[in-house]
Amino acid sequence: MVSVADMLVVGWRPFLDPLNLHSQWWAFLVPLSFLISVTYRAVRMRDLTGYWRAVGVMTVQIILAMIGLGVAAFIFVEYLIPWLAPMPS
């Protein structure tokens, strides 16, 4: 007998029916930036001495850049756009 859980797993199509994790999108920033750093550093470094240090530095740089871009976008949308193009009252 096939259970309901088996049918749900069989029917799940990752690219067509993605998991509903929109409220936890920020939790994927750290693993994504780490894996990007691992891949990029493995391809671009001639000598692998100091590889993990370079990966760590690049991971932190990516995370800080994303936080900075988020803050800049917030300031732009919340403060600069209303100041540049005020709504008619």
FENWO-V275729 format. One record per residue. N is the residue number from 1. PHI is phi in degrees with one decimal (NA if undefined). NEAR is the number of other ideal C-beta (glycine too) atoms within 8 Angstrom. D_CENTER is the distance of its C-alpha to the mean C-alpha in whole Angstrom. Layout:
((N | PHI | NEAR | D_CENTER) (N | PHI | NEAR | D_CENTER))
This chain:
((1 | NA | 2 | 41) (2 | -94.0 | 4 | 37) (3 | -85.1 | 6 | 35) (4 | -65.4 | 5 | 33) (5 | -62.8 | 6 | 30) (6 | -63.8 | 8 | 31) (7 | -66.5 | 9 | 31) (8 | -67.8 | 8 | 27) (9 | -68.5 | 7 | 26) (10 | -65.5 | 6 | 28) (11 | -83.1 | 7 | 27) (12 | -82.5 | 7 | 23) (13 | -115.6 | 6 | 22) (14 | -55.7 | 6 | 18) (15 | -86.0 | 4 | 17) (16 | -93.1 | 5 | 20) (17 | -126.0 | 6 | 19) (18 | -69.0 | 7 | 16) (19 | -65.5 | 3 | 15) (20 | -85.9 | 4 | 15) (21 | -119.6 | 8 | 12) (22 | -65.1 | 5 | 12) (23 | -79.5 | 4 | 13) (24 | -112.8 | 7 | 10) (25 | -60.7 | 8 | 7) (26 | -67.2 | 5 | 6) (27 | -69.1 | 6 | 8) (28 | -87.1 | 9 | 5) (29 | -65.4 | 10 | 4) (30 | -66.8 | 9 | 7) (31 | -65.4 | 7 | 8) (32 | -65.3 | 8 | 6) (33 | -67.2 | 13 | 7) (34 | -64.3 | 10 | 10) (35 | -68.1 | 8 | 11) (36 | -63.8 | 9 | 10) (37 | -65.2 | 14 | 13) (38 | -59.8 | 9 | 15) (39 | -67.1 | 8 | 16) (40 | -63.7 | 9 | 16) (41 | -67.3 | 12 | 18) (42 | -65.3 | 8 | 20) (43 | -83.4 | 6 | 21) (44 | -90.8 | 5 | 22) (45 | -83.8 | 9 | 24) (46 | -76.7 | 2 | 27) (47 | -120.2 | 4 | 28) (48 | -88.1 | 5 | 26) (49 | -71.8 | 4 | 28) (50 | 78.8 | 6 | 25) (51 | -62.9 | 10 | 22) (52 | -68.9 | 6 | 21) (53 | -65.9 | 7 | 21) (54 | -63.9 | 11 | 20) (55 | -64.3 | 12 | 16) (56 | -63.1 | 9 | 16) (57 | -63.2 | 8 | 17) (58 | -67.8 | 12 | 14) (59 | -61.7 | 12 | 12) (60 | -64.1 | 8 | 13) (61 | -62.0 | 8 | 13) (62 | -63.9 | 11 | 9) (63 | -63.6 | 11 | 9) (64 | -65.4 | 8 | 12) (65 | -65.3 | 8 | 11) (66 | -66.2 | 10 | 8) (67 | -64.4 | 8 | 11) (68 | -63.0 | 8 | 13) (69 | -65.8 | 8 | 12) (70 | -64.9 | 8 | 12) (71 | -65.1 | 8 | 15) (72 | -63.5 | 8 | 17) (73 | -65.4 | 8 | 16) (74 | -62.7 | 8 | 17) (75 | -62.4 | 9 | 20) (76 | -62.8 | 9 | 21) (77 | -73.8 | 8 | 21) (78 | -83.9 | 7 | 22) (79 | -119.1 | 8 | 25) (80 | -74.3 | 8 | 25) (81 | -63.6 | 9 | 26) (82 | -63.4 | 9 | 28) (83 | -75.8 | 6 | 30) (84 | -77.0 | 5 | 30) (85 | -133.1 | 5 | 31) (86 | -68.3 | 6 | 33) (87 | -74.3 | 5 | 33) (88 | -66.3 | 3 | 37) (89 | -100.0 | 3 | 39))
